Amino acid sequence: MTGSQNAAAWFVDRHLAEGRADKTAFREADGARRALTYGELSERSARFAGALARAGIHREERIALILRDQIEFPVAFFGAMKAGVVPVPLNTLLSGEVYGNILNDCRPALVVVSAEMWDAVAAAVAGNDHVREVIVVGDAPKGMLDMDGFVRDAPAAPPVEVCGDELAFWLYSSGSTGLPKGVRHVHSSMQATAETFGRQVIDIREDDTVFSVAKMFFAYGLGNALSFPMSVGATTVLLGGRPTPDAVFDIFATEEPTVFCGVPTFFAALNAARAGRDDKPVSKLRICTSAGEALPREVGESWRRAWGVDIVDGVGSTEMLHIFLSNRPGDIEYGTSGTAVPGYEVRLVDEHGAEPALGEIGELLVRGPSSADGYWNRRDKSRTTFEGHWTRTGDKYECRADGRYVYCGRTDDMFKVSGIWLSPFEVEQTLVEHPRVLEAAVVPWRGDDGLEKPKAYVVLKPGGEAKFGADLAEDLKAFVKDRIGMWKYPRWIEVVEDLPKTATGKIQRFRLRQEA
């Protein structure tokens, strides 16, 4: 074994030997607007590793990171891995009850929490017998240890030697269909995603500046903001607060990112915020990426018209760590998910495990170098998701004759109308092409005859609410009929102010199905 198999050695310390010690690795776009060079990150993460050892946090123990996107995140994340300790980043938008459930599940020896998050976390920490130490980043409440105090005078520890298959970190799934699951990843996985999607699809470069509205606590954001830029010595812009359209437009103007990573709902919100403006926005963007769920065709085309740059729409998962099926620069067809990322293989299976005929729908399976080691404490779920080298995604797809894949919905989102499978996403994508609709979600609804038909929940664009009525409802139904088929149109349409979503921006259709 060599120390180079420790992910922290490759992503952090390697850059010093390659002459990037003074290059900015991270800079904050809000708050104190601090910055962190690669040299500072190497030194601070090594001292964090030393402080863990001094505090009696042993190799293979876990620490929970409940941190906003700020420079302490990479310090703690890579510092833990240098010590052989397993960092577990957690969603910063959860309730105290959910934090309690997750902390009881992963049993961390230490919790590192942003001061802004402490009130939401305090009760969960107090009720956990496994937590031996709490570190607050920022203004710590009286009597509590802050980050500076924890690492003060700690010795700098070099990365421990590990093999590539050793557990490096956990991520918790976004819970779009229920309680989050702990997904375990090994040291080699981050580099695998950087050398596949990062290098071969978006062509990440040392002179890039990357900004991701997707936060670092989940897989897509971790790749965007850490793995990809740090694989080449680029710079990441961090936004600790909530990403609003105005805040993002300001970052485009002041921080001048060249790579922007978003999610479909946020790209739609940015499009809506610029609706009606004729001026061409000014930016240095060379490429944008989208994941979390499929990007509606109209959203991608509107973005390209306004900004003059494409969105590379891809499919990834917490279980695979990042994107494995994607469009790519120069070969983008909005409304499709493209083809397999180099280094990955994908295939479709029907409910019997056989390959469906061309044009028929099947569940997407993937295999590649970044698959997870399994779920924590979910043996049955691990067995059904991870089948040897293949991972079941839970996504339904159609493979066209040209080899491109078209998203049809989650496995549990599909339902039959008149005996034919219906893709809610296909109806939703058509609805958002209507000039008055911003977002849409479609679920099955039982009518008086006891049969399931599609019902649509729609969010209208600003100013559209006052104009909604029977005429618009009928117009939307006819709009769907004309474009994708007479039997696919929503029989009921309900206007809502917003749709239930996970912190990653995925629409939680299961909550709408529960209402139905």
HELIX and SHEET records of a PDB file:
HELIX    1   1 GLY A    3  GLN A    5  5                                   3    
HELIX    2   2 ALA A    7  ALA A    8  1                                   2    
HELIX    3   3 ALA A    9  ASP A   13  3                                   5    
HELIX    4   4 ARG A   14  ALA A   17  1                                   4    
HELIX    5   5 TYR A   38  ARG A   54  1                                  17    
HELIX    6   6 GLU A   72  LYS A   82  1                                  11    
HELIX    7   7 GLY A   96  CYS A  106  1                                  11    
HELIX    8   8 ALA A  115  MET A  117  5                                   3    
HELIX    9   9 TRP A  118  ALA A  126  1                                   9    
HELIX   10  10 MET A  147  VAL A  151  1                                   5    
HELIX   11  11 SER A  188  THR A  193  1                                   6    
HELIX   12  12 ALA A  194  VAL A  201  3                                   8    
HELIX   13  13 ALA A  219  LEU A  222  1                                   4    
HELIX   14  14 GLY A  223  SER A  227  3                                   5    
HELIX   15  15 PHE A  228  VAL A  232  1                                   5    
HELIX   16  16 PRO A  245  THR A  254  1                                  10    
HELIX   17  17 PRO A  264  ALA A  273  1                                  10    
HELIX   18  18 ARG A  297  TRP A  307  1                                  11    
HELIX   19  19 ARG A  379  THR A  385  1                                   7    
HELIX   20  20 PRO A  424  VAL A  432  1                                   9    
HELIX   21  21 GLU A  465  LYS A  467  5                                   3    
HELIX   22  22 ALA A  470  ILE A  484  1                                  15    
HELIX   23  23 MET A  486  LYS A  488  5                                   3    
HELIX   24  24 ARG A  509  GLU A  515  1                                   7    
SHEET    1   A 9 ALA A  35  THR A  37  0                                        
SHEET    2   A 9 THR A  24  GLU A  28 -1                                        
SHEET    3   A 9 THR A 235  LEU A 238  1                                        
SHEET    4   A 9 THR A 209  SER A 212  1                                        
SHEET    5   A 9 VAL A 259  GLY A 262  1                                        
SHEET    6   A 9 ILE A 287  SER A 290  1                                        
SHEET    7   A 9 ILE A 311  GLY A 316  1                                        
SHEET    8   A 9 ILE A 323  SER A 326 -1                                        
SHEET    9   A 9 THR A 339  ALA A 340 -1                                        
SHEET    1   B 5 VAL A  86  PRO A  89  0                                        
SHEET    2   B 5 ARG A  62  ILE A  66  1                                        
SHEET    3   B 5 LEU A 110  SER A 114  1                                        
SHEET    4   B 5 GLU A 133  VAL A 137  1                                        
SHEET    5   B 5 LEU A 145  ASP A 146  1                                        
SHEET    1   C 3 LEU A 167  TYR A 172  0                                        
SHEET    2   C 3 GLY A 182  VAL A 186 -1                                        
SHEET    3   C 3 GLY A 374  TYR A 375 -1                                        
SHEET    1   D 4 GLU A 345  VAL A 349  0                                        
SHEET    2   D 4 ILE A 361  ARG A 367 -1                                        
SHEET    3   D 4 TRP A 390  CYS A 399 -1                                        
SHEET    4   D 4 PHE A 386  GLU A 387 -1                                        
SHEET    1   E 4 GLU A 345  VAL A 349  0                                        
SHEET    2   E 4 ILE A 361  ARG A 367 -1                                        
SHEET    3   E 4 TRP A 390  CYS A 399 -1                                        
SHEET    4   E 4 TYR A 405  ARG A 410 -1                                        
SHEET    1   F 2 PHE A 415  VAL A 417  0                                        
SHEET    2   F 2 ILE A 420  LEU A 422 -1                                        
SHEET    1   G 3 VAL A 437  ARG A 446  0                                        
SHEET    2   G 3 GLU A 452  LEU A 460 -1                                        
SHEET    3   G 3 TRP A 492  VAL A 495  1                                        
END                                                                             
